């Protein structure tokens, strides 16, 4: 079964974990799956066959949902969960036999929702949005995201009041950080991927930015740069192991060039 794009996953997969900082991440990972599968009595589309397998194996954590941008696939939508739970659950999905039938085409993306409840002050919301959209961090963001799209995830430095509020008619959800949701900020910058290490790096990046801007009360717009962020990640490199490995390679490439 593939659920409607408008289906509320919280009705079947409630929040996982009880973080003290009220920081949950919700993942929308888009894949294509093309072809037919020969079952016992008939031919079935690969799309529906593997969606059923996904529900059988991971239905308590994931929901397959339709997406208008994906013709031959669907999105895997997680329950809102702590980073630690995501780090434990997603490798199981990658190890599943049916996963090899997924492909990440140019039309597929990875969106990560971050709970607004973690941002206790308006400046924290603004800093999160600013860091990802800042021209000073453009190289870092594009390199990690694996794409640069003005159509699906346009980047620009939005005024603070439009970040904090979520009802501005002139805004759209097709932005690097979608601010229109009442309960979450949606990070839309990433391309989809079938590489587990890269996928986990991207989740850890989002969690790290959120934790950085909500825990360091000395931050100002002037210090929201990749070098300062890297110092924070280094002090928490065990928690962000995959992203830290990615980040060290990123800086090594910059030095080499």
N, C-alpha and C positions, 0 to 999 in steps of 0.2 A: 504493500500500500504506500502510495506517495501522497502526502497531505497537501492541502491547498497552501499557496504562498501566504495567505492571510491567517492561517491556523496559528493559534497561540500555544507554543510548545510548553509553556508553564503548566498547562492543564494536564499534561502527561509526563513531563520531566521537570519536577520542581528543582529549586536551587540546591546545589550540593556544597557542603562545607559551611562553617560558621566563622568567617574571618573577623577578627577584631576591628579591622579597618573598613569592614563592609565593602570590600573590593571583590566583586565577582566578574568573571569574563564569560561572555557568551560568543560562541563561534558559529559562523556561517561559511562553510567550505564548499565551493562549487566544483562539480566534476561532470564530465561527459562519460557516457557509457553506451556504446553503439553495437548493434548486432542482435542476433537471435540466439537463444539458448534452448537446446533440446531437452525437455523434461520428460517424464515417464510417458505422458499421453499426448503431448502437443508441443509445438514451438512457441516459446514465450519471448517477449522482448527482453534484451539484457537489462534495460532500464528497470522494469518492474521486478524481474527475477532477483537482481542484486539489491534492490530496495527492500524486498521481503527478507533476504538474508541478513541485511543490515539490522532490520528490526528484530529478527530472531536472536541475533548475537549481541546487539548493543542498544536495544530498545529502551532501556532504563536511562540511557545517557544521550542518545541521538535520535533525531527525527528527520526522515527524508522529506523534503518539501519541494514543490514546484517552484521554478523561477522563470520569469518571462524571457530572460536573456539566454537561457540554455535550452536548446531544442531537443537534444538527445540525452539529457541528464537531469540532474536535480542538485539541490544543495543539502549538505549534511549539517543540521542545526543542533548544536549541543544544548544541554541544560546549562543555565548559569552556574559556574563553578569556580572554585579557587584555582590559582595557577597550579598548585601541587596536584590537585585532582586531574586537571587537564594533562599534566605531565605523565600521570599514571595511566590514564584511560586511552589517549590517542595512539600510543604505540601498539596497543591491542588491536586497534582498527587497522593499522598498517600491516600487522601480522596476519590478519584475516585473509583467507584464501580468495574471497571475492574482490579484495582491494586491487588486485592486479588488473582488473577489468576497467578501472577508472583511468581517465586521462584528463590532464589539465590543459585545455585548449586556450586560445587567446581570448575567448569569450568568458572564461571562468575567473572568478575572483575569490579572495579570502577577506571576510569582514569580521572584525572583532568588536563586540559591544563591551563597554566598560560601565559599571554601575555608577550613576551620578551620586549615590549615597556615600561614596568614598571621598568625595570632594566637599569638605566641610565649609570651605570659604570660596567666594566667587573668584578670587585670584588664582586658586588652584585649578579651577576649570579653565580659566583663561590661559594659564601657563601651559597646561596640557595641550590645548588647541594650538597655541602659539608655537611651541617647540616643533610640532609636526609640520606646521605650515610655513615656518620661517625660511626665508631665502638663504639664511646663513647655514641651515642644515639640509639644504636641498640635495646635495650629493649623497649624504648618508641615507636619507629617506628613499631616494630613487633606487639606490644600490640595493638596499634591503628589500624594498617593495617588489622589485623585479619588473616594474612598469611605471610609465608616466602617462596618465590619461586625463585629458581635459573633459572627457565625456562622462566618465564614471566616478572620478575622484579628484575633482578640481581643487587645487591648492591656492589659498590666499589668506592673508593675515586679517582676520575678521575683527571688528571692534568688540571690546569686552562685553558690552551689554547684549550683543547678539549671540555671544557664546553662552552666557549665563541663562538667558531666556530661550525658550524653545518654540516660539510661535511667530517668528518673523516670516511674513508672506513672501518677502523677496529672496529668502534662502531656499535651497533645494537640498534633498538628501544626497545628491550626487556630488559630494564634496569630500575632500580628504578626511575630514572629521565631520560627520553629520551630527548637527546639534539640535535637530528637530524633535528627537524623541524625549519624552518627559522623564524617563527613568534611566536612560543610558546615553553615552556618547558612542557613536559608531565609527570606528577607524576603518576606512574603505580603501586604503592605499595599495593593498597587497594583491599581486597576482596569485592565482591558485598554484599549488605545487603538489607533486607526488613524492617529494623528498622530505622525509620525516624530520631530519635535522634542521632544515630550513624552515619548515612549518613551526617547529617548537621555538626556533630562534625568534620568529615573528611574534609569537604569543608572549614570549618572555620580554621582548622589547616593549610591547604595549604595557605589560604589568610593571616593568621597570620605570617607564616614564611616569605612569600614574603614581607609583610609590615615591618616586623622586620629588615630584611637585607637591605631594601631600604631606611629606615628612620633613622637608627642609624649609623651615620658616625664614631662612635668610635669602631665598631666591628672589631675583628680580629679572625683568625681561632681558637686561644686559648680559646676564650669565647663562641664559638658556641656549647654550651652544654645545656642540657634540663633544668637545674636550671636557667640559664640566660634567656632562652626563656620563662620559666614559669613566670618570673618577668614581662616580656613585656606583656604577655597575661593577667596577673592580672590587669595591668593598663588599659586594654581595655576589661575587662570581660563582659561588657554589650554588646559590639559588637560581642564577641565570646562566648556567653552564653552557648551554647551546648558543645563546646570544653572545656570551663573552667570547667564545671561540670564534664566532662569526666576526665580532668586532675587532679582535686582534688581527685577523686576516685583512679586514678592511683598512685598518691603519697601516699595516705592512705594505699593502698595495699603494697607498698614498705616498709613503716614504720612497718606495721603489720608483715611482713616477716623478 
